[in-house]
Amino acid sequence: MRKLVFSFAAAALGLASAAFAQDAADAKPYTVQCAPDADEGGATVCRVDRATYVGWRTFHGICHTCHAQDAVGSTFAPDLLVRMRQIDKAEFMKALNDGFQGQVGVMPPWKQDPNVSKYFEELWSYLRARSDGALLPGRPKRLPAEQ
């Protein structure tokens, strides 16, 4: 009986650990709030946390050259809105760090470029927000700083 109780407890703990790991994997690395904005004539404006905003800035300063405005892809670089749903964070970070050879082109490694390498986490936040559909195309605004 004691062995059975221990086995049941160990199994329950394993399930709880797996559930926690899944929750961590599902956690959103961004905060996005989209709503109509009177200052913009009633147009919907998205406000994002600092990391996501820095990711947007980095992407549109460097990555958009190949992956196009708002990460929708080009004739020689993939649509990252689709790609981000197919890979996990480890694969994403590896591709940024080491580069990636695709069917059509090659993405260089960004580990040596401080204009990109310092912002891998922020790029992850921005691209996840876009691929999840939480962040609309265009320039987001910053959420007010936390107090």
LINLIN-V865909 format. One record per pair of residues at least 6 apart in sequence whose ideal C-beta (glycine too) atoms are under 6 Angstrom apart, sorted by the first residue. I is the first residue (numbers start at 1). J is the second residue. D is the distance in whole Angstrom. If there is no record, write none. Layout:
[[I | J | D] [I | J | D]]
This chain:
[[29 | 124 | 6] [29 | 125 | 4] [29 | 128 | 6] [30 | 52 | 4] [30 | 125 | 5] [30 | 129 | 4] [31 | 49 | 4] [32 | 46 | 6] [32 | 48 | 5] [32 | 129 | 5] [32 | 134 | 4] [32 | 135 | 5] [33 | 47 | 5] [34 | 44 | 6] [34 | 46 | 4] [36 | 42 | 5] [36 | 44 | 6] [37 | 45 | 4] [45 | 141 | 6] [46 | 135 | 5] [46 | 136 | 5] [46 | 140 | 5] [47 | 141 | 5] [47 | 143 | 5] [48 | 140 | 5] [49 | 143 | 6] [51 | 122 | 5] [51 | 125 | 5] [52 | 125 | 5] [52 | 126 | 5] [52 | 129 | 6] [53 | 142 | 5] [54 | 122 | 4] [55 | 122 | 4] [55 | 123 | 5] [55 | 125 | 5] [55 | 126 | 3] [56 | 126 | 5] [56 | 140 | 6] [58 | 119 | 4] [58 | 123 | 6] [59 | 126 | 6] [62 | 116 | 6] [66 | 77 | 4] [67 | 77 | 5] [67 | 80 | 5] [68 | 74 | 5] [70 | 137 | 4] [71 | 80 | 4] [71 | 81 | 6] [71 | 130 | 5] [72 | 79 | 5] [73 | 79 | 3] [76 | 104 | 5] [76 | 105 | 4] [80 | 127 | 6] [81 | 130 | 6] [81 | 131 | 5] [84 | 127 | 5] [84 | 131 | 4] [85 | 131 | 6] [92 | 124 | 6] [93 | 120 | 6] [96 | 110 | 5] [96 | 120 | 5] [97 | 111 | 5] [98 | 109 | 5] [99 | 107 | 5] [99 | 108 | 5] [99 | 109 | 4] [100 | 107 | 4] [110 | 116 | 4] [110 | 117 | 6] [111 | 117 | 5] [129 | 135 | 4]]
